[in-house]
Amino acid sequence: MKTVLVTGGSRGIGKAICESFSAAGYFVVINYNKSEKEAVALCKSLKNAVAYKADVSKKDEVAAMLTAFPDIDVLVNNAGVSLFGVFHGANDEDIRRLYEVNLFGTLNISRAVLPSMIRKKSGVIINISSVWGECGASCEVDYSASKAAIIGFTRALAKEAGPSGIRVNCVCPGVINTDMNARLSIEETESLVENIPLERLGTPQDVANSVLFLAGDRAEYITGAVLSVNGGFY
Ligand code: NAP
């Protein structure tokens, strides 16, 4: 049985990813930070799963998680936070937190799983970026920059790790109906939907489907890819 580690697996997109991999027969490590209740409930509802608390931005917590689960076949770097407001108005603490979770969290875990993947000469890493990382968003400048960095990281690591039998890909969700977008008013949501050719917001399951595809054998010749899952929005 293959093992998948999903960061931020307790809620939203991460939760749908955990459910999809469990249904596909994987052992699922559900990483969470604050949402213990949700993670434990999800764990109970899945076959072959375990919930594990670690803040992805803290290297010691990441190291402890990988000591507990040293044999990861698929890593999904999904944990993320948003930061909304004008670029010059953001405070240092929020800015640092954003990059520490979105960017350094992804780098920390990827660096920590690679040695065992290299030893096995196999492994898959899937990074969750964002449409804003592709095209940039007003009032989400730091968020967009952190997600653009994930795209660059994906492309570069795919080149470095390919000869070791490791594939590295990235999914860029569009506007997905989760807690992250709970601050949007009905009017803002309607105006976003008007600009989506498929005329609806995305669902966590839309993203999970693409992640499961990229993890599997049907994607065995795909690496360094940036897959847009945004209903044609961009
Ligand atoms: P969400 O509902 O706000 O969930 C965020 C997840 O990240 C939670 O499971 C949370 O876990 C986890 N997380 C945050 N900080 C963490 C940390 N330090 N360590 C471990 N886990 C942490 O967001 P979502 O919409 O599902 O977003 C998931 C990913 O998709 C994010 O990377 C986001 O940037 C990206 N994305 C979302 C959209 C969208 O429209 N929703 C669009 C493009 C990209 P805890 O609650 O346990 O802390």
Residues whose N, C-alpha, C, O or C-beta is under 5 A from the ligand:
A	BS01	NAP	G8 G9 S10 R11 G12 I13 G14 Y32 N33 K34 S35 A54 D55 V56 S57 N78 A79 G80 V81 V101 I128 S129 S130 V131 P173 G174 V175 I176 T178 D179 M180
